[in-house]
Amino acid sequence: MPAQKRPRPPAASSGGPAPTGRTGRPPATSRAQILAAARRLIDRDGWEALTIRRLAAETGVGATTLYHHVRDKDDLIVQLVNEHVDQVARPDLPADPRDRIIVAWTTIHGALANWPWGAEVLTADGFLARLGDSALWFVETIVGGAVDHGCTRLQAVDLFRSIWYYTVGEILVRAHTVRAGTVGSEFSLRTLDPSRYPHLAAIGDEWPSRASLDLYPRVLQIMVDGLLNEARANRA
């Protein structure tokens, strides 16, 4: 008779639970998880540190997986901006078209002031095609307000673009100033030769205090009024 095989003894157990598969952080494969990881990376290391490779390491998935959701870094940031604007409450709009423009721009400025890296990627013309519904609502409100005030649609486009350039520039200058650690830094123009720079030398130590003022609300109103008046005069 053939010899019977002896059963193998059970493997030694450490007493812990049996493994159930992959351990550690589960891979982030949804768009929401990827955007959340990108926000964490930006908040921790700054938006300049955001790359597809860094994001892949942050989420624990391969870069190829990320490319199913985003085309490149710029596309990723546009998606983040759209998601951020989705959380911004739409303001109550006044009846006056000019005031509607002011309120919409003030809300946009406030939304991007805390996320200046979002403004950075939107500095190239053509970004409108990449905006979501919430962001486009603000653009429609501004353009519509200009048209209701008497501008042609093309004049309304010029108004939007002009104020957009000012708004983005103001946000980025302040953000770069904070990042460089020069907020409140003291400097003096008194050392300038007054025979060559009489006005700057006379300003002397007062420039830093003036530079720290938030002039955006006042300059916004001046720009809107000037552009609206010019548009109506040219249309007449």
C-alpha positions as CSV (number, residue, x, y, z in Angstrom):
1,M,0.0,0.0,0.0
2,P,1.3,3.5,-0.8
3,A,2.4,5.4,2.2
4,Q,-0.1,8.1,3.4
5,K,1.1,11.7,3.4
6,R,1.3,13.4,6.7
7,P,-0.6,16.7,7.0
8,R,1.7,19.7,7.2
9,P,1.8,21.5,10.6
10,P,0.1,24.9,10.6
11,A,2.4,27.9,10.1
12,A,3.5,29.7,13.2
13,S,1.3,32.6,14.1
14,S,2.3,35.9,15.7
15,G,-1.1,36.2,17.2
16,G,-2.0,39.2,15.0
17,P,-4.9,39.3,12.5
18,A,-4.3,37.7,9.1
19,P,-3.3,40.2,6.4
20,T,-6.2,41.4,4.3
21,G,-4.3,42.9,1.3
22,R,-2.6,46.2,0.7
23,T,-1.6,48.1,3.9
24,G,-1.0,51.8,4.4
25,R,-2.9,54.7,2.8
26,P,-5.3,53.6,0.1
27,P,-4.7,55.0,-3.3
28,A,-6.5,58.2,-4.2
29,T,-8.1,57.7,-7.6
30,S,-11.1,59.9,-7.5
31,R,-11.0,63.5,-8.6
32,A,-12.2,64.7,-5.2
33,Q,-9.4,62.8,-3.4
34,I,-6.8,64.1,-5.9
35,L,-7.9,67.7,-5.4
36,A,-7.9,67.3,-1.7
37,A,-4.3,66.0,-1.8
38,A,-3.2,68.9,-4.0
39,R,-4.7,71.4,-1.5
40,R,-2.8,69.7,1.3
41,L,0.4,69.8,-0.7
42,I,0.0,73.5,-1.5
43,D,-1.0,74.5,2.0
44,R,2.1,72.6,3.4
45,D,4.8,73.4,0.9
46,G,3.5,76.2,-1.3
47,W,1.9,76.1,-4.7
48,E,5.3,76.2,-6.5
49,A,6.0,72.7,-5.0
50,L,3.0,71.3,-6.7
51,T,4.0,68.9,-9.5
52,I,2.3,65.8,-10.9
53,R,5.2,63.8,-9.5
54,R,4.9,65.3,-6.0
55,L,1.1,64.8,-6.1
56,A,1.5,61.2,-7.1
57,A,3.8,60.7,-4.1
58,E,1.3,62.5,-1.9
59,T,-1.6,60.3,-3.0
60,G,0.3,57.0,-3.3
61,V,-0.6,56.4,-6.9
62,G,1.3,56.5,-10.1
63,A,1.4,59.6,-12.3
64,T,-0.3,57.7,-15.0
65,T,-3.4,57.4,-12.8
66,L,-3.4,61.1,-12.1
67,Y,-3.4,61.9,-15.8
68,H,-6.8,60.2,-16.1
69,H,-8.1,63.2,-14.1
70,V,-5.8,66.2,-15.0
71,R,-3.9,67.1,-18.2
72,D,-1.1,69.0,-16.5
73,K,-0.3,71.2,-13.5
74,D,-2.1,74.2,-15.0
75,D,-5.2,72.1,-15.5
76,L,-5.0,70.8,-12.0
77,I,-4.8,74.4,-10.6
78,V,-7.8,75.5,-12.7
79,Q,-9.8,72.6,-11.3
80,L,-8.8,73.7,-7.8
81,V,-9.8,77.3,-8.5
82,N,-13.2,76.1,-9.9
83,E,-13.7,74.0,-6.8
84,H,-12.7,76.9,-4.5
85,V,-15.1,79.3,-6.3
86,D,-17.9,76.7,-6.0
87,Q,-17.7,77.3,-2.2
88,V,-17.9,81.1,-2.5
89,A,-21.4,82.3,-1.8
90,R,-22.9,84.4,-4.6
91,P,-23.5,87.9,-3.3
92,D,-26.8,89.7,-3.3
93,L,-26.7,91.9,-6.3
94,P,-28.0,95.5,-6.2
95,A,-30.3,96.8,-8.8
96,D,-27.8,99.4,-10.1
97,P,-25.6,97.9,-12.9
98,R,-22.6,99.8,-11.8
99,D,-22.9,98.6,-8.2
100,R,-23.4,95.0,-9.4
101,I,-20.0,95.2,-11.1
102,I,-18.4,96.6,-8.0
103,V,-19.9,93.8,-5.8
104,A,-18.9,91.0,-8.2
105,W,-15.3,92.3,-8.5
106,T,-15.0,92.7,-4.7
107,T,-16.2,89.1,-4.2
108,I,-13.7,87.8,-6.8
109,H,-10.9,89.7,-5.2
110,G,-11.7,88.4,-1.8
111,A,-11.9,84.8,-3.0
112,L,-8.6,84.9,-4.8
113,A,-6.7,87.0,-2.2
114,N,-6.4,83.9,0.1
115,W,-5.5,81.7,-2.9
116,P,-3.1,83.9,-4.9
117,W,-1.6,80.8,-6.7
118,G,-5.0,80.5,-8.3
119,A,-4.7,83.9,-9.8
120,E,-1.2,83.1,-11.0
121,V,-2.4,80.4,-13.4
122,L,-5.2,82.6,-14.7
123,T,-2.9,85.3,-15.9
124,A,-3.0,84.2,-19.5
125,D,-5.9,85.3,-21.8
126,G,-8.1,82.4,-22.8
127,F,-8.6,81.1,-19.2
128,L,-12.4,81.7,-19.5
129,A,-12.8,78.5,-21.5
130,R,-11.5,76.5,-18.5
131,L,-13.7,78.1,-15.9
132,G,-16.6,76.3,-14.3
133,D,-20.2,77.5,-13.9
134,S,-19.6,79.3,-10.5
135,A,-16.7,81.3,-11.8
136,L,-18.5,82.1,-15.1
137,W,-21.4,83.4,-13.2
138,F,-19.3,86.2,-11.9
139,V,-17.9,87.0,-15.4
140,E,-21.5,87.1,-16.7
141,T,-22.6,89.4,-13.9
142,I,-19.8,91.9,-14.7
143,V,-20.2,91.8,-18.4
144,G,-24.0,92.0,-18.1
145,G,-23.7,94.9,-15.6
146,A,-21.6,96.8,-18.1
147,V,-24.1,96.2,-21.0
148,D,-27.0,97.2,-18.8
149,H,-25.1,100.4,-18.0
150,G,-24.9,101.3,-21.7
151,C,-21.7,99.5,-22.9
152,T,-21.6,97.5,-26.0
153,R,-20.8,93.8,-25.4
154,L,-17.2,94.4,-26.8
155,Q,-16.8,97.4,-24.5
156,A,-17.9,95.2,-21.6
157,V,-15.2,92.7,-22.6
158,D,-12.6,95.5,-22.5
159,L,-13.9,96.6,-19.1
160,F,-13.6,93.1,-17.7
161,R,-10.1,92.5,-19.1
162,S,-8.8,95.9,-17.8
163,I,-10.0,95.3,-14.3
164,W,-9.0,91.7,-14.3
165,Y,-5.4,92.7,-15.1
166,Y,-5.4,95.2,-12.2
167,T,-7.0,92.7,-9.8
168,V,-4.6,89.9,-10.6
169,G,-1.6,92.2,-10.4
170,E,-2.7,93.6,-7.1
171,I,-3.2,90.1,-5.6
172,L,0.1,88.8,-6.9
173,V,2.2,91.8,-5.8
174,R,0.8,91.5,-2.2
175,A,1.3,87.7,-2.2
176,H,4.9,87.9,-3.4
177,T,5.6,90.6,-0.9
178,V,4.3,88.4,1.9
179,R,6.3,85.4,0.6
180,A,9.5,87.5,0.4
181,G,9.0,88.6,4.0
182,T,9.1,92.3,3.1
183,V,5.8,93.3,4.6
184,G,6.3,96.3,6.8
185,S,10.0,96.4,6.0
186,E,11.4,99.9,6.4
187,F,13.2,101.7,3.7
188,S,13.9,105.3,3.0
189,L,14.1,107.4,-0.1
190,R,15.9,110.2,1.8
191,T,19.3,109.0,0.6
192,L,18.3,109.8,-3.0
193,D,19.9,112.9,-4.6
194,P,17.1,115.6,-4.4
195,S,18.6,117.4,-7.4
196,R,17.9,114.3,-9.6
197,Y,14.8,112.9,-7.8
198,P,13.2,115.8,-6.0
199,H,9.8,114.2,-5.5
200,L,11.0,110.8,-4.4
201,A,13.5,112.3,-2.0
202,A,10.8,114.4,-0.5
203,I,8.6,111.4,0.1
204,G,11.4,110.0,2.2
205,D,10.3,107.5,4.8
206,E,6.6,107.7,4.0
207,W,6.6,105.2,1.0
208,P,6.4,102.0,3.1
209,S,3.3,103.2,5.1
210,R,1.5,104.1,1.8
211,A,2.5,100.8,0.2
212,S,0.8,98.9,3.0
213,L,-2.6,100.6,2.5
214,D,-5.4,98.5,0.9
215,L,-6.4,100.7,-2.0
216,Y,-8.2,98.1,-4.0
217,P,-11.8,99.1,-3.1
218,R,-11.2,102.7,-3.9
219,V,-9.2,102.1,-7.1
220,L,-11.8,99.5,-8.2
221,Q,-14.5,102.1,-8.1
222,I,-12.4,104.7,-9.9
223,M,-11.6,102.2,-12.7
224,V,-15.2,101.1,-13.1
225,D,-16.5,104.6,-13.2
226,G,-13.8,105.7,-15.6
227,L,-14.3,102.8,-18.0
228,L,-18.1,103.0,-18.0
229,N,-18.0,106.8,-18.6
230,E,-15.5,106.3,-21.4
231,A,-17.5,103.6,-23.0
232,R,-20.7,105.6,-23.0
233,A,-18.9,108.7,-24.4
234,N,-17.4,106.6,-27.3
235,R,-20.8,105.1,-28.0
236,A,-22.6,108.4,-28.3
